[in-house]
């Protein structure tokens, strides 16, 4: 019985420590335009966000109020800071439709 408790404690400890040291990523606006975005990341980790591709508008992605340039169409990256962050996506018509 003691062996089972020890193993259970070790597994629980590993699960808990996996979440420690990470920061929260919150989608503040434009959730429908985001294809994939992690909910948490460790400081210093490269975070990749995938968005929909728009043809008749311009899509802007902001991290804590700072606009990011895409690394390629529909993909954005940034280094996770040592704080929680907010993601905002804005789509504006470009008059080409």
C-alpha positions as CSV (number, residue, x, y, z in Angstrom):
1,X,0.0,0.0,0.0
2,X,2.8,2.4,0.9
3,X,4.4,1.8,-2.6
4,X,1.1,2.7,-4.3
5,X,0.8,5.9,-2.3
6,X,4.4,6.8,-3.1
7,X,3.9,6.2,-6.8
8,X,0.6,8.2,-6.8
9,X,2.3,11.1,-5.0
10,X,5.2,11.2,-7.6
11,X,2.7,11.2,-10.5
12,X,0.6,13.9,-8.9
13,X,3.8,16.0,-8.2
14,X,4.9,15.7,-11.9
15,X,1.5,16.8,-13.1
16,X,1.4,19.8,-10.8
17,X,4.9,20.9,-11.5
18,X,4.2,20.8,-15.3
19,X,1.9,23.7,-14.8
20,X,4.1,25.7,-12.6
21,X,6.3,28.4,-14.1
22,X,3.9,29.0,-17.0
23,X,2.0,32.2,-17.8
24,X,-1.6,32.5,-19.0
25,X,-2.5,33.4,-22.6
26,X,-6.0,35.0,-22.9
27,X,-7.8,35.7,-26.1
28,X,-9.4,39.1,-25.4
29,X,-11.0,39.6,-28.8
30,X,-11.2,37.8,-32.2
31,X,-11.4,34.3,-31.0
32,X,-13.3,33.2,-34.2
33,X,-10.3,34.3,-36.3
34,X,-7.8,32.2,-34.3
35,X,-7.2,28.6,-35.5
36,X,-4.7,27.6,-32.8
37,X,-3.2,29.3,-29.8
38,X,-1.8,27.8,-26.6
39,X,-3.5,28.6,-23.3
40,X,-0.2,28.7,-21.3
41,X,3.5,29.1,-22.0
42,X,6.7,29.3,-20.1
43,X,8.7,32.6,-20.1
44,X,11.2,32.6,-22.9
45,X,9.3,30.0,-24.9
46,X,8.4,30.7,-28.6
47,X,4.6,30.9,-28.9
48,X,3.1,30.4,-32.4
49,X,-0.5,31.6,-33.1
50,X,-2.3,30.5,-36.3
51,X,-5.1,32.7,-37.6
52,X,-7.6,32.4,-40.4
53,X,-6.5,33.9,-43.8
54,X,-8.7,36.7,-45.0
55,X,-8.8,37.8,-48.6
56,X,-10.9,40.9,-48.6
57,X,-9.8,42.5,-45.4
58,X,-6.7,43.1,-43.3
59,X,-6.1,41.0,-40.1
60,X,-4.1,42.5,-37.2
61,X,-2.9,40.5,-34.2
62,X,-2.0,42.3,-31.0
63,X,-0.1,40.9,-28.0
64,X,-0.6,43.1,-24.9
65,X,-1.5,46.0,-27.3
66,X,1.6,45.6,-29.5
67,X,0.9,44.6,-33.2
68,X,2.8,41.6,-34.5
69,X,3.9,41.1,-38.1
70,X,3.1,37.6,-39.5
71,X,6.1,35.3,-40.0
72,X,4.1,33.9,-42.9
73,X,0.5,34.2,-44.0
74,X,-1.7,33.3,-41.0
75,X,1.1,32.6,-38.6
76,X,2.5,34.9,-35.8
77,X,5.2,34.2,-33.2
78,X,6.5,35.9,-30.1
79,X,8.7,35.1,-27.1
80,X,6.6,34.6,-24.0
81,X,7.3,37.2,-21.4
82,X,7.4,36.6,-17.7
83,X,3.8,37.8,-17.4
84,X,0.3,36.8,-18.5
85,X,-0.6,38.1,-21.9
86,X,-3.7,39.1,-23.8
87,X,-4.3,38.4,-27.5
88,X,-6.5,40.6,-29.6
89,X,-7.4,40.1,-33.3
90,X,-8.9,42.9,-35.4
91,X,-10.2,42.4,-39.0
92,X,-10.7,45.6,-41.0
93,X,-12.2,45.8,-44.4
94,X,-9.6,47.0,-47.0
95,X,-12.1,48.1,-49.6
96,X,-11.2,45.4,-52.1
97,X,-14.4,43.4,-51.6
